[in-house]
Amino acid sequence: MNHAAHLGLTAASLAVCLGLLWRYMRRGFGGLVRMRAAAQSDARIAWYRRKAAEQWLVMVAAPLAALALSGHLALAFAPGAVVAPFAYAVWTHTGLTGDDFAFEFAWQPLLGLVALIVVLELIPVLRGKGRSFMLGEVHSLLPRSLAEARWTGLLALGAGIGEELLFRALIPLGLATLGVPIVWGFLISCTIFAACHTYQGGIGVVATGLLGLVLAAAYATTYSLVTAIVLHIVIDLMGLVVRPLVGLGLRRMSGRPRPD
């Protein structure tokens, strides 16, 4: 493939994926309004099912195809020196290196996380009113039953894979190919990532933007997209599956209903 064709395919792939993302987000905002009003689990599960199908098409299949067509697929998973300038910027400003994102099992942090989740979910149960504290307006997305939790788990998996393919790989690497410095490519991508979560309100946008930077740092400093994907999946599973199920269990034990 000659240079001009490579640039053309990269630009076209980016444009198509961003266009699909825009359509996906617009449809999603309307769907969330209906989800807030939905009381029946069947209606909510139908929404989860449609959302999951769209998500895996737009956020997983499309970026994978775009990376393959533009010749960036192998580079996306092992970017090497391409992302080194951003890794250096992360190190100089935060002191973080790839070692800080290494996955090591330890009981003490795990038990601390479990305790934190129980406390956060127990507070509204003991008060008998109010919702669990969340960074952003995500309560309408949270499962209200084990059946719904299966679907939010699928959404968490799709987000972890797809959003990393799109926001941490395709957009920054594609922009770099088109002449945008890789540091700016990551910053632009993280800004788009945050803007896609405006349905969560101002706090949610800020929190998501910071999370995007952390995931970008994990990707660049470890030179591994798999590391960022695993980290993203774990975070989303905690928020969309584990915490809600813990809250449901505590409310059932206390005999108090779930707040709408």
SULDAPE-V822354 format. One record per backbone hydrogen bond with DSSP energy under -1.0 kcal/mol. CO is the residue of the C=O (numbers start at 0). NH is the residue of the N-H. E is the energy in kcal/mol with one decimal. If there is no record, write none. Layout:
co:CO nh:NH e:E
co:CO nh:NH e:E
This chain:
co:1 nh:5 e:-2.3
co:2 nh:6 e:-2.5
co:3 nh:7 e:-2.4
co:4 nh:8 e:-2.7
co:5 nh:9 e:-2.2
co:6 nh:10 e:-2.6
co:7 nh:11 e:-2.5
co:8 nh:12 e:-2.6
co:9 nh:13 e:-2.4
co:10 nh:14 e:-2.4
co:11 nh:15 e:-2.6
co:12 nh:16 e:-2.3
co:13 nh:17 e:-2.6
co:14 nh:18 e:-2.2
co:15 nh:19 e:-2.6
co:16 nh:20 e:-2.2
co:17 nh:21 e:-2.3
co:18 nh:22 e:-2.1
co:19 nh:23 e:-2.6
co:20 nh:24 e:-2.6
co:21 nh:25 e:-2.2
co:22 nh:26 e:-2.3
co:23 nh:27 e:-1.8
co:24 nh:28 e:-2.0
co:25 nh:29 e:-1.3
co:26 nh:30 e:-1.8
co:27 nh:31 e:-2.0
co:28 nh:32 e:-1.3
co:29 nh:33 e:-1.5
co:30 nh:34 e:-2.1
co:31 nh:35 e:-2.1
co:32 nh:36 e:-1.1
co:33 nh:37 e:-1.1
co:39 nh:43 e:-1.6
co:40 nh:44 e:-3.0
co:41 nh:45 e:-2.0
co:42 nh:46 e:-1.6
co:43 nh:47 e:-2.7
co:44 nh:48 e:-2.6
co:45 nh:49 e:-2.1
co:46 nh:50 e:-2.9
co:47 nh:51 e:-2.8
co:48 nh:52 e:-2.0
co:49 nh:53 e:-2.4
co:50 nh:54 e:-2.9
co:51 nh:55 e:-2.6
co:52 nh:56 e:-1.3
co:53 nh:57 e:-3.1
co:54 nh:58 e:-3.0
co:55 nh:60 e:-2.6
co:56 nh:61 e:-2.1
co:59 nh:63 e:-2.0
co:60 nh:64 e:-2.5
co:61 nh:65 e:-2.7
co:62 nh:66 e:-2.8
co:63 nh:67 e:-2.2
co:64 nh:68 e:-2.9
co:65 nh:69 e:-2.2
co:66 nh:71 e:-2.7
co:66 nh:72 e:-1.1
co:71 nh:75 e:-2.5
co:72 nh:76 e:-1.2
co:73 nh:77 e:-1.4
co:76 nh:224 e:-1.0
co:78 nh:81 e:-1.7
co:79 nh:82 e:-1.2
co:80 nh:83 e:-1.0
co:82 nh:86 e:-2.2
co:83 nh:87 e:-2.7
co:84 nh:88 e:-1.9
co:85 nh:89 e:-2.5
co:86 nh:90 e:-2.2
co:87 nh:91 e:-2.6
co:88 nh:92 e:-1.8
co:89 nh:93 e:-2.3
co:90 nh:94 e:-1.5
co:96 nh:99 e:-1.2
co:97 nh:100 e:-1.4
co:98 nh:101 e:-1.3
co:105 nh:109 e:-1.4
co:106 nh:110 e:-3.0
co:107 nh:111 e:-2.1
co:108 nh:112 e:-2.3
co:109 nh:113 e:-2.4
co:110 nh:114 e:-2.4
co:111 nh:115 e:-2.1
co:112 nh:116 e:-2.4
co:113 nh:117 e:-2.4
co:114 nh:118 e:-2.4
co:115 nh:119 e:-2.6
co:116 nh:120 e:-2.2
co:117 nh:121 e:-1.9
co:118 nh:122 e:-1.9
co:121 nh:125 e:-2.7
co:122 nh:126 e:-2.1
co:123 nh:127 e:-1.3
co:133 nh:135 e:-1.7
co:135 nh:137 e:-1.6
co:137 nh:140 e:-1.4
co:144 nh:148 e:-1.9
co:145 nh:149 e:-1.4
co:147 nh:151 e:-2.1
co:148 nh:152 e:-2.1
co:149 nh:153 e:-1.4
co:150 nh:154 e:-2.2
co:151 nh:155 e:-2.4
co:152 nh:156 e:-2.1
co:153 nh:157 e:-2.5
co:154 nh:158 e:-2.6
co:155 nh:159 e:-2.3
co:156 nh:160 e:-2.1
co:157 nh:161 e:-2.9
co:158 nh:162 e:-1.9
co:160 nh:164 e:-2.0
co:161 nh:165 e:-2.5
co:162 nh:166 e:-2.6
co:163 nh:168 e:-1.1
co:164 nh:169 e:-3.1
co:165 nh:170 e:-2.5
co:168 nh:172 e:-2.4
co:169 nh:173 e:-2.6
co:170 nh:174 e:-2.7
co:171 nh:175 e:-2.2
co:172 nh:176 e:-2.1
co:173 nh:177 e:-1.5
co:174 nh:179 e:-2.9
co:175 nh:178 e:-1.4
co:180 nh:184 e:-2.3
co:181 nh:185 e:-2.2
co:182 nh:186 e:-2.0
co:183 nh:187 e:-2.9
co:184 nh:188 e:-2.2
co:185 nh:189 e:-2.6
co:186 nh:190 e:-1.9
co:187 nh:191 e:-2.3
co:188 nh:192 e:-2.6
co:189 nh:193 e:-2.3
co:190 nh:194 e:-2.4
co:191 nh:195 e:-1.8
co:193 nh:196 e:-1.9
co:194 nh:197 e:-1.3
co:196 nh:199 e:-1.9
co:197 nh:200 e:-2.0
co:199 nh:136 e:-2.2
co:200 nh:204 e:-2.3
co:201 nh:205 e:-2.2
co:202 nh:206 e:-2.7
co:203 nh:207 e:-2.6
co:204 nh:208 e:-2.6
co:205 nh:209 e:-2.4
co:206 nh:210 e:-2.3
co:207 nh:211 e:-2.6
co:208 nh:212 e:-1.7
co:209 nh:213 e:-2.1
co:210 nh:214 e:-2.7
co:211 nh:215 e:-2.3
co:212 nh:216 e:-2.4
co:213 nh:217 e:-2.4
co:214 nh:218 e:-2.4
co:215 nh:219 e:-2.7
co:216 nh:220 e:-2.6
co:217 nh:221 e:-1.6
co:218 nh:222 e:-1.1
co:223 nh:227 e:-1.1
co:224 nh:228 e:-2.5
co:225 nh:229 e:-2.8
co:226 nh:230 e:-2.2
co:227 nh:231 e:-2.4
co:228 nh:232 e:-2.6
co:229 nh:233 e:-2.4
co:230 nh:234 e:-2.1
co:231 nh:235 e:-2.5
co:232 nh:236 e:-2.7
co:233 nh:237 e:-2.0
co:234 nh:238 e:-1.8
co:235 nh:239 e:-3.1
co:236 nh:240 e:-1.8
co:236 nh:241 e:-2.5
co:237 nh:242 e:-2.5
co:240 nh:244 e:-2.1
co:241 nh:245 e:-2.5
co:242 nh:246 e:-2.5
co:243 nh:247 e:-2.5
co:244 nh:248 e:-2.5
co:245 nh:249 e:-2.4
co:246 nh:250 e:-2.2
co:247 nh:251 e:-2.2
co:248 nh:252 e:-2.1
co:249 nh:253 e:-1.7
co:250 nh:254 e:-1.3
co:250 nh:255 e:-1.5
